[in-house]
Structures are given as C-alpha cells and as structure tokens.
Amino acid sequence: MNKIPGIIALTGPTASGKSSIAMELAERLGGEIISGDSMQIYVGMDIGTAKPTVADTEKIKHHLIDKLSIFEPFSVNEYCTAAYEAVIDVLNRNRLPIICGGTGQYIEWFLKGIKLTDVPCDYGLRKELEDEYDEFGADALHKKLASVDAQSALMIHPNNKKRLVRALEIYILTGKNKTFWDEESQKTSPPFPYEIYTLEHNRDVLYERINKRVDIMREMGLTDEVRKLYDIGIEKTPTASQAIGYKEFFPYFRNEISEDEAYEKIAQGTRNYAKRQITFFKRLSERQTVEFTSINETAREIIDRSNIIKTYV
C-alpha cells in the first residue's frame, strides 16, 4: 500500500519512559528509532546518557547514536541536518521513523523546519567569558545577559554555562542579542507530517524514577565511564562537557568534593533539568500528552490516537 511519510516524536522529561515506549512502538509497527538526545551522539558516553544497549540496537535499528568523538561540537543545525537524512533513510525502506528524546529544541526545530541564522564565533572571546563565569559565578554572568537580552535570560538557566556564554558572545560580536537572531532564523514548512506525544508522570513519581535511575547508573559503573573520558579531556570539549551526569564529576576528580556529593549533584541537576523539559514541552501547542501507565498500555494509547501510525498498519 502507499504510505504517507510521517514521523512520530516521543518526548518528555528524563526518566519518563520514552525509550521503552519507543522500543515497543518500533517492535509492533516495524519502526526505527532516531535519537532526539543531544549527547547520545557521542562515542563513550553510554551509561550517563541512558544510551540504548547493544541488545536494543540489535533488536531495533537506532540512528544518531555513537556518531561523533567527544571533541567535536554538535549544534541544533547539525542535528536537524542529520535527523533529516536519517528520516529519509527510514522512509525509503518503508519503515516508521520514531524520534525519541528529551532535547526539546532539537526535536522542535527539526520537525518545524526551523534553521538558525548563522552568526559568527570567536573562540578567544568565548574562553574569556568562560573564565569570567568561573571567576565571578553563574549569577553574575546571567545578570549581564539579562541586561542585554531579557528574553534569553528567561530561557537560559544560570548553570547552563555553554548557552549563557554563547548568548553573550553573540551580543558582543554582533551588537544584536540572541533573541533578535533567533527571530531572524529561517523557518520553512515542516519537512514531514508529524505527531508529538509527551509522556507525563506525577511529579513525585518522576523524581523517584530519576533518583532510582541515578542509583542504577552508579551501580553500572558511571564513575569509571566518566573517569576514562575525563582522562582524555572531556572537561575541555565544546559540547560533551555540558552533559548532566558527566560535568558533576569534574570537581570530584579534582578532589574538591566526594563521590557521594557528585552523585547528589547529578540527581539534583537531573531533577532540575526535568522541570525545564516539562516547561518547554508544555508550550508546544500541537503536542498530545500521554500519561505513562505501563509500556503496553501507553504504547497502545499512542497507536489508537495516531493518524500517522494508521498509515503504517
């Protein structure tokens, strides 16, 4: 039968069960999974990113994982290009593309056909701003951003060093703030029909799931995984160094905090990130919310609701 090319996007906060639902949908429907996680692209960042296991990838084909060295940058524009190529590959084989992940901006901009306007970079200036961040603290630099770009300051958490520094770098180099350049971004029509499903949990239940996930990662050997990456220089990388579950170990490896404190920071940072994800996804008017009950029931609810899936079954 002729199938209408379309995409299912499965989103939600970290630890909400997206991967298990995506696997279930892919198994039932003959789909393939395209990562919507900005850090799973990196080789060696496995436990801390909850990357699919070898068994998962042998059962279901996954895209956009283990493609880059930690030393390579990765941006939303690069993600959109890579995701487009992956979707075309999946559709050409008459399979259902399922985007699964929690990096909201990457997923939204790809689905909606948004492309950032190129703005200049100055790595020397960036290093100066990073040093200023380290010396005077996150709040000082965040106040500086708020004075020139109130909208970006609302969207960027003070602890998000990379985005905070980049927003200031853009303003200093161009004389116009990041909000201006975002509004100048080129937006075309969506490249494919799509549906977005956002998994929801009671907040207390979600936090329990996050805490349990961090405990499991510790048991799986996360400390050793990050130590290996630290020894080859992850702390100095442009993108990978910002990953929650990795950056919290840097002061531990410098003997500034204990290992227990590092894991406490990971759990807290992950809970805070989940709150930001929830806020981000709530503003997507086209999303359909799905309460996570069980893997089978939640997958069935998405199948029953979806017009795109009906063209694949």
KANOR-V806862 format. One record per pair of residues at least 12 apart in sequence whose C-alpha atoms are under 7 Angstrom apart, sorted by sequence separation. I is the first residue (numbers start at 1). J is the second residue. D is the distance in whole Angstrom. If there is no record, write none. Layout:
I&J&D + I&J&D
This chain:
249&262&6 + 248&262&6 + 142&158&6 + 248&265&6 + 248&266&6 + 139&158&6 + 138&158&5 + 226&246&6 + 138&159&6 + 245&266&5 + 142&164&7 + 244&266&6 + 41&64&6 + 42&65&7 + 43&66&4 + 63&86&7 + 145&168&6 + 41&65&4 + 42&66&5 + 43&67&7 + 40&65&5 + 41&66&5 + 42&67&6 + 43&68&6 + 244&269&7 + 40&66&7 + 41&67&5 + 42&68&5 + 43&69&6 + 80&106&7 + 152&178&7 + 244&270&7 + 41&68&6 + 42&69&6 + 43&70&7 + 79&106&7 + 152&179&6 + 32&60&6 + 33&61&6 + 34&62&6 + 35&63&6 + 42&70&6 + 149&177&6 + 151&179&7 + 32&61&5 + 33&62&5 + 34&63&5 + 35&64&6 + 148&177&7 + 32&62&6 + 33&63&6 + 34&64&6 + 35&65&7 + 76&106&5 + 80&110&5 + 149&179&7 + 130&165&7 + 129&165&6 + 77&115&6 + 77&116&7 + 126&165&7 + 126&169&6 + 125&169&7 + 214&267&6 + 211&267&6 + 210&267&7 + 32&90&7 + 210&271&7 + 32&95&7 + 34&97&7 + 36&99&6 + 31&95&5 + 32&96&6 + 33&97&6 + 34&98&6 + 35&99&6 + 36&100&5 + 37&101&5 + 117&181&7 + 207&271&6 + 30&95&6 + 31&96&4 + 32&97&5 + 33&98&5 + 34&99&5 + 35&100&5 + 36&101&4 + 37&102&6 + 38&103&6 + 30&96&6 + 31&97&6 + 32&98&6 + 33&99&6 + 34&100&6 + 35&101&6 + 36&102&6 + 37&103&5 + 116&182&7 + 31&98&7 + 33&100&7 + 36&103&6 + 117&184&7 + 117&185&5 + 116&185&5 + 117&186&6 + 36&106&7 + 115&185&6 + 116&186&6 + 36&107&6 + 114&185&7 + 115&186&5 + 114&186&6 + 115&187&6 + 114&187&4 + 113&187&6 + 114&188&6 + 113&188&5 + 22&98&7 + 113&189&6 + 112&189&7 + 113&190&5 + 22&100&7 + 112&190&4 + 113&191&6 + 111&190&6 + 111&191&7 + 162&242&7 + 19&100&7 + 18&100&7 + 18&101&7 + 5&91&7 + 14&102&6 + 7&96&7 + 8&97&6 + 9&98&6 + 10&99&6 + 11&100&6 + 13&102&6 + 198&287&7 + 200&289&7 + 7&97&5 + 8&98&5 + 9&99&5 + 10&100&5 + 11&101&5 + 12&102&6 + 197&287&6 + 198&288&6 + 199&289&6 + 200&290&6 + 201&291&6 + 7&98&6 + 8&99&6 + 9&100&6 + 10&101&7 + 11&102&6 + 196&287&5 + 197&288&5 + 198&289&5 + 199&290&5 + 200&291&5 + 201&292&6 + 196&288&6 + 197&289&6 + 198&290&6 + 199&291&6 + 200&292&6 + 197&290&7 + 199&292&6 + 70&234&7 + 73&238&6 + 74&239&6 + 71&237&5 + 73&239&5 + 70&237&7 + 71&238&7 + 48&217&7 + 47&217&6 + 70&240&6 + 48&222&6 + 47&222&6 + 104&280&7 + 104&281&7 + 16&199&6 + 16&200&7 + 7&192&7 + 16&201&7 + 6&192&6 + 7&193&6 + 8&194&6 + 9&195&6 + 10&196&6 + 11&197&6 + 12&198&5 + 5&192&7 + 6&193&5 + 7&194&5 + 8&195&5 + 9&196&5 + 10&197&5 + 11&198&5 + 12&199&5 + 5&193&7 + 6&194&5 + 7&195&6 + 8&196&6 + 9&197&6 + 10&198&6 + 11&199&6 + 12&200&7 + 16&206&7 + 15&209&6 + 15&210&6 + 48&245&5 + 48&246&7 + 39&240&7 + 39&243&7 + 14&274&6 + 13&274&5 + 13&277&5 + 12&277&7 + 13&278&6 + 12&278&7 + 21&295&6 + 25&299&6 + 20&295&7 + 24&299&7 + 21&299&6 + 29&312&7 + 29&313&7 + 6&308&6 + 4&311&6 + 3&311&6 + 3&312&7
